[in-house]
Amino acid sequence: MDSYIDIAGLSIMINIYVSNKFSNILVFRKITNTKAWKLWLISLAITNIILIIIVDYIKYYHLII
């Protein structure tokens, strides 16, 4: 159960980091709001998919973080 909590905390931290970096890029380039929202959601979805793949790999091979 603790590993699930650690993974959830890690995914939240990575999502916050990605959204902060992405918002800085958007402010720098001054992209319109609709495109910004779509790109932001796509970037978060990609990071979450990568996290899920990593977590499944760790569970499958019984590795411990």
C-alpha positions in Angstrom: 0.0 0.0 0.0 2.9 2.4 0.7 4.3 2.0 -2.8 0.9 3.1 -4.3 1.0 6.2 -2.1 4.6 6.9 -3.1 3.7 6.5 -6.8 0.7 8.8 -6.4 2.8 11.5 -4.7 5.5 11.1 -7.4 2.9 11.5 -10.2 1.4 14.6 -8.6 4.9 16.1 -8.2 5.8 15.4 -11.8 2.5 16.7 -13.1 3.0 20.0 -11.1 6.5 20.3 -12.5 5.5 19.7 -16.1 2.5 22.1 -15.8 4.8 24.8 -14.3 7.4 24.4 -17.0 4.8 24.3 -19.7 3.0 27.5 -18.4 6.4 29.3 -18.4 6.8 28.3 -22.1 3.3 29.5 -22.9 3.8 32.8 -21.2 7.1 33.3 -23.0 5.6 32.6 -26.4 2.1 34.1 -25.8 0.1 31.3 -27.3 -3.7 31.7 -27.4 -5.7 30.2 -24.6 -7.5 27.4 -26.5 -4.3 26.1 -28.0 -2.6 26.5 -24.6 -5.2 24.4 -22.8 -5.1 21.7 -25.4 -1.3 21.5 -25.4 -1.2 21.5 -21.6 -3.7 18.6 -21.3 -1.8 16.7 -24.0 1.5 17.2 -22.2 0.0 16.0 -18.9 -1.6 13.0 -20.5 1.8 12.0 -22.1 3.6 12.3 -18.7 0.9 10.2 -17.0 1.1 7.5 -19.7 4.9 7.4 -19.2 4.4 7.1 -15.4 1.9 4.3 -15.8 4.2 2.4 -18.1 7.1 2.8 -15.6 4.9 1.7 -12.7 3.6 -1.4 -14.6 7.2 -2.3 -15.5 8.2 -2.0 -11.8 5.3 -4.1 -10.7 5.8 -6.7 -13.4 9.4 -7.3 -12.6 8.8 -7.0 -8.8 11.3 -4.2 -8.4 11.1 -1.9 -5.5 11.6 1.9 -5.8 
